[in-house]
Amino acid sequence: MKDFGSRCLVLCLLISFLCASALAQYTDPVAINDLGGPQEFARRRQELAKQLKTGRLILFARTVLPEANHYREDNDFFYFTGLADPGAIMVMDASNGDTMIFETQQGARGKQVYGANLLSMTPEAQEKFGFKTVLPIESLDGILAFFLGKDTDLWLRLTFADKADGARFEVGRDYAADYSNPYGDPLPGDRAALKKLAERYPAAHQRDATPFIDDMRNIKTSQEIELLRRNGKLSAEGIKQAMEHAHPPMFEYQIEAQADFVFRNGGAQGWAYPAIVGTGDNINTWHYFSDRRQIQPNDLVVFDFAADLDHMTMDITRTFNISGKFTPEQAKWYAVDLESQKASIALLKPGNTYEQVADAGKAVFEKNGIAKQWYGFPGHFVGLATHDVKMPTGPVKAGQVVTVEPIVEFPDQHMHFRVEDTILVTDNGPEILSSGVPKEMSDVEKLVGSSK
């Protein structure tokens, strides 16, 4: 309650501070404040500009509202603006970081129904969001013609977007599905916009800003770290409550619902990814999202779920017996999975490499005769996306946030064991952000069904 009250107070102060007749429906001043305020997003733009040096950078907001879900902005656009305005475009001068925002001109009815976008606000309110120049999108090409109608650099995200529950390569895979479908979108996502820019401004040199963006996003700011700590506690509490209420013969979706209530009641804007509650025939489907089966006594449950808080995600998995006690065979392999996870986490400190981290976990698999089940580094980075930018290779660096989730499974026996935590790398070693939910075998067994 104290945290909820604090957030309400911050929101009230920010609304008063902005002095706008109407706030943008999707741009969240609380999230902006939690991440350091407009000045922090301006700092990020300045840092990126120092690396790009010349030309112009263009980033696009999403253009389509999600179906029956809360709007969540394009990660890269949000990272550098803090805005969540569908259809918006950011243009930054790479020589000095000066930024213009272009948005759709709203009519009175549009503002009434959907709330004002940044363009519809007063200049004073726009500047308090951090932008002095906000223009109608119809004026964009006239301005770009002046900047890009000559030999200059045009910085774009030429690789793929990412999303809350999908890495860049996973979004690329979604595009590939469109390409291979005879009736699919031939230019999905931002591909059409990139093509139009190339056609309209052939003198400009399209260059990929993604590597620079990814390097920045990979090392979390102090504000992002605090949000991730908060989300780690919130998401762990949701998983914990679901386990407390777990018992046969409940349905998979009822376990999901217990955690979902905790997330939303604690202020999360949504999910980091759809809940995975795998049991029975579904347990060996790693990303099983249907969650419709009725769970039978002594079934194993793989529960993978986390919240999306102020555009920062989390990733947690726990495996347990729905009846509250692992069978001897289940206990044997749960112990192996947990031992492997702990061995890897122990090496998540600067001075080591992710290859060493992976080798430590793999050694446990080899010792127990299941080396063939090892799939490489057992995890991924976390941040704006659950599968965040870059891959865990090379040196372990302070400020990185990464999961460790080795998998032991025997499909013929409907057994799958996955213990997953999200870890912040610090100069003093690993900080387990999701430690609020137990994983020691005896503690897990005590927790399951304990609310009864």
ABEGO torsion letter per residue (X at the ends): XAAAAAAAAAAAAAAAAAGBABBBAABBAAAAAAAGEAAAAAAAAAAAAAAAGBEBBBBBBBABBBBGBBBBBBAAAAAAAGBBBBGBBBBBBAAAGBBBBBBBBBBAAAAAAAEBBAAABBAAAAAAAGBABBBBAAAAAAAAAAAAABBBBBBBBABBBBBAABBAAAAAAAAAAAAABAABBABBEAAAAAAAAAAABAABBBBBAAAAAAAAAABBBAAAAAAAAAAAAAAAAAAAAAAAABBOBBBAAAAAAAAAAAAAAAGBAEBABBBBBBBEAAAABABBAAGABBBBBGBBBBBBBBBBBGGBBBBBBBBBBAAGBBBAAAAAAAAAAAAAAAAAAAABBBGBBAAAAAAAAAAAAAAAGAAAABAEBBEBBBBABABBBEBBBEBBBBGBBBBBBBBBBBAAAGBBBBBBBBBBBBAAEBBBAAAABBABAAAAAAABGAAX
